[in-house]
Amino acid sequence: PLLESSQAQFPFPYQPYDIQEQFMQALYKTLDQGKVGIFESPTGTGKSLSLICGALSWLTDHEEKSRQKTAALLHEGEASLSTSTAPSSAPSSSAEPDWITDFVHKKAERDLVSKLKEEELKRKKRAERLEMIRNNVQLKYAMKRKVTFKLLQLSKEEETEAQGDQEDEELIIAEYESDDESKTRSRFCGAEDDTDDELVEEHVNKIYYCSRTHSQLAQFVHEVQKSPFSKDISLVTLGSRQNLCINEEVRRLGSIQRINDCCMEMQKNKRGEKKPHHKEGAKRKRGPAKPVCPYNKASALQQMRDSVLGTVHDIEQMLKLGRETHSCPYYATRLAVPPAQLVVLPYQMLLHEATRRAAGVQLKGQVVIIDEAHNLSDTLSSIHSAELTGAQLCRAHSQLTQYADRYKSRLKAKNLMYIKQILFVIEGLVRVLGGKVGQNPQSQTTQTGTELHSINNFLFKAQIDNINLFKVLQRYFEKSMISRKLVGFVEKYAGSGVSLHTPSSSNKENRRTEGLNRYLQTLQSTQINQGSEAEKVLSASPMMQVEVFFMALTNSNTDGRVLAHRQGTLSESSVKFLLLNPAVHFAEVLKQCRAVIIAGGTMQPVSDFKQELLFSAGVGEERITEFSCGHVIPPENILPLVLCSGPSGQELDFTFQNRDSPRMMDETGRILSNICNVVPGGVVCFFPSYEYSRRIVSHWEASGALTRLANKKKIFQEPKKANQVEQVLSEFSRCIQRCAVDAGGLTGALLFSVVGGKMSEGINFSDDLGRCVVMVGMPYPNIKSPELQEKMSYLDKHLPHSGGRSPGQALIENLCMKAVNQSIGNDAIQFTIITDSIVGKIV
């Protein structure tokens, strides 16, 4: 059906609820007026479909209006140029002669007409190409090598012409000229002028949709596929290499950093294949062939890019398409960003500026929709916070020292100067933790304790306030790519146990580099029993984490704090940057975008949200719109209960001091057993933390309560690894389906989860999967946490008090209630039980 109104028409796959109609109308108006909208629509009210149909209806109408406006301006301009006007007899007020004034006006009109014609031609070519793609017309693909280089945004390092020995040339930092950035930029981007215009595309009007998890993004894409827009919209889903890589050798590496480094190395090897060699007749060394990625070929990437634009794909479908076309989904999706109308991406890619830039995301004049935004403030703070352990700092210092020592005869003086500055800063950070570099951090004891510093005080404490972190960071780290160089150095000489004592090395070089091997072996010997994950961490370079921490220290002094946490040994101690003002990083998104939609199942309290993220970012009240609606589920279809005591009359008190009591755990087990006796299908039980979940389940196992529960329902537990979530959910679902057909004594399944964990958001426990949700206690945050206390203090100081409570107190309540809403707000729940006497007293 087509929902008609005086403002807009909304294609919809079925007859929408009234609240969906209202939602779409409010959304359309907000986008049209270029405002910031806060939209609250409870889970189960069809929020995703309302966002899709409302936003894409606006985008379709907006593009049509733009086409009409362009056509009218073009017609008017051509008519003006074709009309010859007689010279004016009136005296000109300008000092210029009339003929010069007329010439300038005519030139401006001609330029405007030419620009409009060019834009219209580009639009028609895009539309024709897209139509050909959807009609499966075979297109020819030709992409210049330098254009591939530009569009894929591969490693930006310069080609160097070092004299003499060519060994390890790829690990040597190119000459760095900090005082002439324009010269540096011209060398990096000098090949842009003669690139193919058709391939270096402008960004069309688009909508960026982002959410927290890949499962939530996949659900959104599936909703788009079911919508009336599925055949007409160009959609691309962005993800990390870890999610999109199809090269099994690379995927096997596991960690994101190792996958990224290996991928970049392969791209560099590919570009080096056709590099001009030595002069004719000169002998050149032949080393072992360097690996290149077979999935990164220009024509295949173009073909996959067009396939992605022609049909809506989720990530799984893109991986399948990539294997079929033998092309890389990661790079193909980035090529598809400029012409795409709807770009689906995770929070980090949109909210973190450097990641946004690397992914080719341009926000200027575009629309951003942030879904599941109830934790937006925490997400922004988390993305822009950073932490380093003493072990990482010592390892980074040792590796960089060995690197500089090995190549000091081949590094320019300015490079050596900046490397010394980086080492000096690392030494200062280690000094704050009470340790020294050059010694094993596991054998260095530190005085236990926690210190909080402002950024400036921390720099003074570390004695690094005389270092220009902006210059070191924003220029040197970026242009020299020293973090990646160091990764390559460690991978080559220590990552896979290869000895540094290569046959071609002199005894002097052996002495210079043996320290790195000895140091890593010392670290590894203490963690030999921790498996391959520990080995991967040890073999990788932590310099990228150091770079991120350095960047965090360039925040404004009032916007963050540095936590120095000593744990008894230097290796376990850490320095952590805490971002207290997330609005400072959200402000750029709000400033660049035409409109921003912030949506969630519950956004309350909206007043606190606006104060912390919008007003603090410079957004005025007149630019903000709000929409909130109730639920479509009738009150009689849901039963919320609060239990203050258990079957034996034991009062329930899940405060931190009392929840470990054996009586409390036993009473909770009896409550859960009674629930499982009467509730069919699936029961989901949320605990306040992983640690408490482990303790209470261990207690039930010892007391026999777990066996009694297992006699009624098969027990599942939230997995520790994110990649195992789908498997557990699938087995949980199959078990419930089997029990519905052939019970055999079991009435369903029981799933133990954690508030804020992997299963508390983005998963719909629909129908029999979630007949009852049990919340054990209230998940209040740890009030004694230094981070939380500092955040409360910051809010109390910078935000106004309202409603008889301080902003810090409001933060505690909001964190708790958002966690509860996040966990119990899943589809088709029949009833919810919260077990806590404190909640009962509040109610």
N, C-alpha and C positions, 0 to 999 in steps of 0.2 A: 504494500500500500504506500501511497504518497501522502505524507502529512503536509497539509497546506496551511499557510498562515499569511498574514499581511506582510511578514518580514522575509520569510524563507520557505523553501520546500525541502523536506527531508525524506529521501528514499529510506525505507526501513524494511527489514526482511519479514516482519510480522507486525501485528497491531501493537504499537508501543503503549506502555503504561502512561498515565497522565504525568507522572513525575519525570519520565523520560522525555516527553514532549517539552515540558518546562525546562529541563536540563539543556536540551538542544537549542531552544530559543535563547536562553541566557548565554550559552557558549557562543552561539553565532554572533550575538550582539557584542560580546566582549572582544572577540577577534576582530570584528568590523571596526570597533572603536579604538583598537590598539591598546587595550588595558591589561592589567594584571588581575586575573580571576582566581578566587579561592573557591573550589567546588567540592562539596561534601555530599557523597552519595553512598549509603551503606552497602556492604558486600551483599550481592544477591539481587541488586536492583538494576542490573544491566548497565553499569557505569561504562564499561569498555565499549560496548556497542553504541551507547549514546555519544561518547567521545568521538568515535570513528565517524558516525553518520553526521553529527553536528559539525565537526571540524572539516571533513572532506566536502560537505555541502558548501561551507563557506569558501574553501579553496577553489572549488569549481566555479562558483559565482564570481569570486574575486578575479580569477584568470579571464573569465568572459568579459567582465567589466574593463579589465586592463586592455584586452584586445579591441574592444569597442572604442575605448578612449584613444588608443594608438591609431586606429583607423580614422577616427574623426580628426585628430591632429594632423595626420598625414594628408588627408583630403584638403584640409584647410591650408596647410603649408604649400602643397602643390598648386592650389588655386591662387594663392597669393603670389607665387613665383611666376605663374603663367599670365597674370594680369599686369600689363604694363601701365604704370601710373605716370601721369604728366608731372613735370617738375613743379614743385610748389612755388607760387609767386610770393608767398608770405615771407617776410624776412626771418632768417634763422636766428634763434637766440644763442645757438652754439657758436663757438669761435671757429669751428670747422666749416668748410664749404659744404653746400647741400649735397654735391655729388659724392663726397666722402662719407657723409652721414648715410645716404642711400645705399652706398656700397657696403658699409658695415652691417646695416640692417639686412640687406639681401644675403650677405655671407652667413649671418647668423641663422637666417631662415633656411638657406641651403644646407648648412651643417645639421640643423635639426631634422630636416627631411631625410638627409642621408643616414643619420643615426636611426631614425624611426624605420626606414626601409631595411636597414641592416638587422635590426632587432626582429622585425617581422619575418625576414628571410630565415633567420636562425630558428625562430619559433616554428615556421613551416617545415624546415628541414628536420627538426627534432620530432615533430608530429609524424612526418612521413616515415622517418626511420623507425619510430616506435611501431607504427602500423605494419611496416614490413616485417619487423621482428615477430609481432603477434600473428602474422600470417605465414610464419615459417619460411620467409624468403631468404635464400642463401646470400649472405652479404660477404663482400671481400674485405679483408682486414689487412691494413698496412700501417704499421706504426714505426716511426723512426726510433732508433736506439736511444737518442738523447731525450726524446719525448717520454719514452718509457721510464727513463731515469728520473725525469722531473715529476711525472704523475705518481709514480710509486713511492716517491719521497724516500729513496734509499739513503744509505750512509752518505753524509755530506763531506767526507774528508777529501782533501785536495790530492791531486796526483803530484808526487814529488820526484825530483830527479837527483837522488842522492849519489854521491861519488863513491867509488870503491865497492866495498863488500855489499851485496844485495840481500844477504841473509836477514830474515826477520823484518824486511822492509815494511810489511803491512802493519807492524807493531810500533813503528816509529812515528812520533807526533810530528805533523807538518809544522813548518815555520809559522809562528804566531805573531801577528802585528796588531796589537791592541789599539794603537793610536790612529789607525786608519781603517775604520770599520767599513766605510763605503768601498774602499779598495778591495777588502776581503769579500764583501757581498757581491761585488761585480765579478770576482773570480768564480764565486759559487754559482752565480745566476747568469753568467755572460751568454749562455747558449739559448736564452729564452726568445730572443728576437726572431729567430727564423724557425720557430717551432710551428707545427701544423695547427692552425687556428681551430680546426674542427675537433681536435683532440683535447686542446686546452680549453675546456668548456667553462662557460659562466654558470653560476648556480641559479637554477630556476626558483620560482617561489615554492617554498616547501614547508612542511611541518616536521619538526623533530619530536619524536615521542620517546621518552625514556622512563625506565622503571628500575627497581633494585636488582632483580635476579633474572637470569636467563630463562627460567621457567615462566616467569611473569611475562617476559617479552614474547616467548613462544605462544602463550595463551592469547596475547593481543594479536599476533599475526594470524592465528587461527580464526579469531573473530573477524578480522579484515577479510579473510578468505570466504567467510560465510555472509559477508555484507553485500549490498547491491553494488559496491564500488570495486569489487574484486577484479573485474575484467578491465577496468579503465584506469586504475591507479598504478603508478610506478613506485614500488616499495623496495627498499633495501634494508637488510638487518646487518648491523655492524657488531663485531665481537673481537675478542683478543685472538692472538695466534694460537693460544692454548685451546680455544673453542673452535677455530676455523681451519687449523692446519690439517692437511690430509697426507703429509709426508710421514709415514710410519716411523722412519728412523729418527726424525725430529721429535715427533709426539712422544716417543719412548723416553725422552730426556726428563719429562715430568714437570719440573718447575718452570714457571713463567719466564724467569730470567734466562735460564739455559736455553729454552725454546727460542726466545727473542734473539739471543746472541748467535745461536747457530743459524737461524734464518738470515740475519744480517750478514753473517760471514759468507753464506752461500751466494747472496746477491753480489757481494763484493768480488767473490771468485768468478762469478759469471761475467761481470764487467771487465775483469782482468783477462778474460780469455783471448780477446782480440786486441790487447794492448800492443802498441808497437814495440818490437824487440830491438836488440842491439843492431848496430850497423852490419851491412852485408859482409860476410867473411869472418866476422868476430864470433868467437866461441861463446856460448852461453850455457849456464848450468841447467840441467834438467832435474827438477825435483819431482817428488811424487805428485800425481794429479790431485788437484784440490776439488773437493766435492761441490757440485752445483745442484740446485733444486730442479728436478725435471718438470715440475708443475708451473714454473714461472717463465712461460713463453708468451711473447706479446700477442700473437694472433689468437692463441687459446684464451688468454685473459680477456681480450676484446669480445670474443664469442660468448664467454660465460657472463661477462658484464651485460651484454645485450639480452641474454636469456633471463638474467635476474630482473632486468627492467621490464621485460615483456610479460612475466608471470610472477605472481606473489609466491615467494618461497620462505619457509622458516629455516632455521639453521640446519636442522637435520636434512631437509630437502636440498639445501645448498651444498652440504657435504657430499651427498649422493651425486648431485650434478657435477661437482668438481671432479669426483672420481671418474665419472662417465666421460667428461670432456677433457680429462687430464690437465686441469688448470686449477690454480690456487684460489680458493674462495676468499681468503684474507685480502689479497691484493685486488681481486676482481670486484669485491664489494666496495673498496675504496675508489676504484675507477667509476663506480656507478653512483657515487654520492652527488656530483654536480647536477646530473639530469633527473635525479629521483625526486618525486613529489612528497614521499613520506619516508623518513629515515628513522628506523627503530634502533635504539642503542641503550646500553646500560648507563647508569648514573655517572660513573667515573669518566666516561668519554665526553660527557657534556659539561660536567661541573668542574673538571680540572683543566685549566687553560692549556698546559703543555700537551696533555693527552688529546685535547680537542683539536689543537693545531696539527698534531701528527696524524690524526685521522682525517684531516681535510674538512672538518666541520666548520662552516662559516655561518655565524648567527645574525649578521647584519641584516635587519629588515625582515627576518624570518619569524615563524611561530614556534614556540617551544611548549610542549605539554609534559609536565612532570607528574607521573602517576605514583600511587602509593607514597604520597609525600608527607605522611604523618611524621616520619623520622628524618625529614629533609635537613633540619638543623644539625642533628647528630651525624648524618652522612657527610655533610660538608665539613664538619669538624674532623671527622675520621679521615677523610680523603687528604686533608691538608695538614694532618699531624704526622709526626715522624719519630722513630725510636731507634737508638743504636745501643748495642750491648758493648761492654768492655772488650769481649772477645772479638767482635767485629772491628772495633777501632784498632786493636793491636794487629789484627790480620791485615787490615787495609794499609796501615803504616808500614808493616814489614814488606808487603808486596810492592808498594809504591817505591820504597827505599831500594829494594832489589832491582826494580825496573830501571830507576834512574841510574843506579850503579852500573848496570849492565850496558846501558846505551848512552852513558854520559858523553862519550866521545862523538856521538852522532846526533845528539840533541843540541838545538840552538840555546844560546845563553838565556834568552827570555823564557823558554820552556823550563829550563832548570830552575830559574828564579821562581816561577809560579808553582812548580812541584815542591820546592822548599817551603813556600807559603802554605800549601795544602798540608804538608807534613807538620808544619808548626801549629796549625789549627787543630789537627788530630791530637798532637801531643797535649795541647791545652785541654781538650775534652777528656782525655785520659787522666790528666792531672786533677780535674774537678772530681773524678771518681776515686781519687786517692791512690792512683797507680802510676806506673812508668812504662813507656814503650820500650821495646827491645828485650823484654823479659816475658816468660810464659804467664799469661794473665790468670791461669788457673792456680798458680802457686803464690800469687800476690793477694794478701789479705787486706781487706778494707774495713773501716769502721762502719757498722750497720747503721742506716738512718736514711731519711728522705729530706731533701731540701728543695724548696720552690724559689725560683728566681724570675724576675722580669728579664726580658731579652737583654737589655743593656747591662743589668747587673751580672747576668750570666757571662757576657762577653768580658766584663772586667774581671770576674772571678777566674775565668779560664785564661786571662791575660792575652786575649786575642782581639781586643778592641781596636788595635792599631792596624788590623787587616781589613782591606776593602772587600767585604764579602760580595758586594754587587759586582765588582769588577772581576773577582776570581770566579764567581758563579756564572753570571749571565753571559760573560764573554768567553772566559777561558774554558770552562767545562763544556760549553756548547760548541765552540769552534774547534777546540782541540780534540774533542771526543775521547778524552783521556780515560774515562771510565770504561769505554768499550775496548780501548787499547790494552788496558790492564787486564780485562777479562780474557782477551786473546792471549796475553802473555802468560797468565796463570793456567789457562786451559792447555797451552802448548807445553809448559814445563812442569806443571804440578797436577793438573786436573785429572789425568789418567795414570798418574804414577810414573810418568816418563822422567828419567833422570835428567838433571840440568847439565850433567857432564857429557855434553855431546862431543863426538870425535873431533869436530872442527874447532872446538873451544880450546883456548890456551889455558895453561895452569892458573894464570892470573884470573881469567874469567871464571874458572871453576871455583876459585876461592871467593870470588865476589858473589856468586849465585848460590853457593851451597847452603847459605843461611836460610834461604826461602824453603828449600826442601826439608832442612832440619826442623824448622819452625812448624811447618805443616804436619810433619810426621809426629812431632810432639803433641800437637793438638789432636791428631787423628787417633793416636794410640790410646788416649783417654776415653774415646767414644767408639771404640771398635765394636762394642756390642749393640750400638744403636741402629745398625742396619744401613742400607744404601742411602736413605734420606740424609743421614748425618754426613756421609761421604760427599753427597752432592753439594751440601751446604759448604763443606770445607774446601772443596775444589773450586767453587765459584768465588769471584771477587766481590767483597761487600762495598766496593767503591761507589756503586750506584746508590746504595742506601745512604752512604756518607754524603753524596751529592744532594740527595733529597733533603737530608737534615740541614745541610748548609743553606739550601734554598729557604727552608722554613725559618731560619734565623734572620732572613731579610724582611720578615713581616714587621709591621709597626710595633713599637715597644708596648703599646697598650693593648694590642690585639691578641697577644699570646703569652704563655709562660713556659719556662723550661724546668722540668722535674729531674733532679739528680737523685737516683735511687741506688744506694749502696747495699749490697746483699751479702756481705761477708767476704766474697772473693771478687776480684776485678772482672773475671770472665762473666759472672752472673749479674754484675751491676750494670746500670743502664742510664742513659740520658734520653729524655723524652720531651719533644716539643708539643705543647697543647694549644690548639687554636681555640681562643675564647670568643672570638667575634666572627662567626661564619658569614655574616652579611658582607664582609669586605671582599670575599671571593664570589659571592652571589650577585654583587652589584653590577659587575661587568655583563653578566647574562641579561639582567633586567634592563641595562642601558642599551645594549645592542639590538635586542629583539623588538620586533613590532608589537608582539603580544606574548604574554607568558601565562599559561594555565597551570595552576597547582591543584591537583586533585587527589582525593583520598577517601577511604571509607569513613574515617572520622578525622576531622581537622581541629577539633575542640582542644583547648580554648583558642578560638581564632584571634582574640585580642592579643594574647601572648605571642602567637605566631607572627602577627603583623609587626609587633614591636621589635622582635628579635631579628627577623629576616627582611622585612620590607621597609619600615620606617628607618631602621638603622642603615639601610642601603641607599637611602635618599629618595625613596618612592613616596609621593604625596598621597594623602587619603583620596583625592579626587581621581587618581588613576586606578584605584582598587575597587573591584566588584566582588560580591560574595553571593554564593548560591548554596542552599542546604535543603535537603529533603528527607522525609522519613522513609521507613521501610515498606516494602510491598507485602511482607508476610503478615497475615492477620495475627493479632495478639494471642488468640487461642491456639495457634500452631507452634508456640514456643513456650517453654517453661523454665524460667530462671529461678534457681534456688540458692540460698545461702545457708550453710550448715555451721552452727556454732558449737555443736557437740556431736559425738559419735554414738553408735548403738549402745555402748556401755555407760553413756552419760559423761564421758571424759570431755572436758572443755578443750576446744581446739585453739591452740596458740602457736602460730608458725613464725613468731618473731625469731630473729637470729639466735637469741639466747636459749630458746626453749624447743626449737624444732628438731634438735637431735635427741631429744628425750625418747627412750625406748617406748614409754607409754604412748607418746604422741605418734610414733611410727606404727605401733601395733594398732592403734585406733584408726589411723588412716588406711591401713590394710583391711580392717574389718569393713569400713565404709565402701572401699573399692570392691571388695568381695560381694557385698550386698547389691551394689549397682550392677555388677556383672551377672548376678543371678536373675535380675529382672529386665535388663535392657538387651534387646536382640541386636545383632549386627556388630558394628564397630563402636568401640569406646576409645577416645583419645584422652590421655591424662598428661597434663602439663605440670612440670616441676619448676621451681624458681631458678635453678641453676644446674649445670652438669654435675657438679660435685655433690649436691644434695640428692640428685637422682641416683648417682652411684651408691651413696651411703644408704639411702632408704631401701633400694632394691637389694643390696647386700644383706641388710637386716631382715628383710622379708624372706630371703633365701635361707638364712640361718634359722628363722623361726617357723618355717613351713608355710607362711602366708602366700609366698610366690607359687608354691605347688597347688594350693587351693584355688588361686586365680587361674592357673594353667589348666585346671580341670574343667573350667567353664569356657575360657577363651584362650586361643593361642596368643602368646606374648611376643611382641615385637618392640625393639628399642631403636631410637634415633641413632643412625650411624655416626661415627666420628668423621668420616670422610664425605665430602660433598658429592663425589661421584658415585656414592653408594645409595644415595637417597632414592633415586628412581627404582632401583632394584627392591629396596625395602617396601616402598609404597606399592609396587606391583605385586609382591608376595602378600602384603596385607590385604589388598583388594581381592586377589584370587582366593585367599583363605575365607573371606567373608562370603564370596559368591558360592564356594563349595559348601559352606555350612548352611546356606539358605536352601540348598537342594538336598544334601545328605548330612544332617547334623552330626550323627555319631557321637553324641555327648557334648560336643562343642556348640556354643551358640553364636560364635563369631570370633573377633580378634580384639586384642587390647594393645594399644600403641603408647609407649612411654616417650614423651617428648619434653623439650625444654623451652621455656619462654625466651623468645628472641633467638632461638636456634634455627636449624636448617628447615624445620617443618612447621614453623610458627607463622609463616607468611608465604603467600603465592601458591598455596596448595588448597584445592577445594575438596573437602571431605563431604562429598555430596551423597544424598540418599542414605543407603545402609552403611556407608563408610564412616559417617559421623552421627550416630543416633544420640550420643551423649558426649559432652566435653567436660572434663573435670579439671578444675584449676586448684592445685594444692597450695594454699596460702596466697598472699599478694606479693608480686615480685618487686618490692621496693628496692631501689639501689642502695649500695653500701654508703651510708651517710658519713662514715669515717674515711672514705677514699679521699686522698689529697687532691686528685683531679676534680672530683665532684665538689669538694669544698671551695676550690678556687673558682670553679664555674659559678657556683652560687654567689660567691663574694663579688664576682665581676658583674653578674646580672643585678644584684642589689645596688651596686654603685652606678650602673649606667642606664637601667631601665626604670620607668616610673612604677610606684606601688599602686595596686588596685585591688578592690574587693576585700580589704582588710587583711591581705597576706602579702608577703614580700615576693619579688620575682624568684628568689632562691627557693622559698618554700613551694611556690607554684611549680618550679622545675621538678622537684621530687615527686609531687603528685602527678604531674603530666607524664613523667617517665614511667611511672607505675601503671597508670591507666592506659597509656598507649600500648604498653606491653600486653596488658590483659585484652584490650580490644583486638590487637593484632592476632592473638592466639585463638580467642573464642569466636572471632568474627568470620567464621567459615560457612560455606553454603549448607543449607538444609539441615542445620542442627536442630534436633528435637527438643533437647533441654540441656541446660548448663548448670553445673553445681560448683560453687565456690566454697571451699572449706576453710573457714577462718573465723574465729569468734570476734576478732577485732572488726572485720567487715560487717558482721551481724550487728554489732553495737552501733556502727556508723549508719547502717540502713535503718 
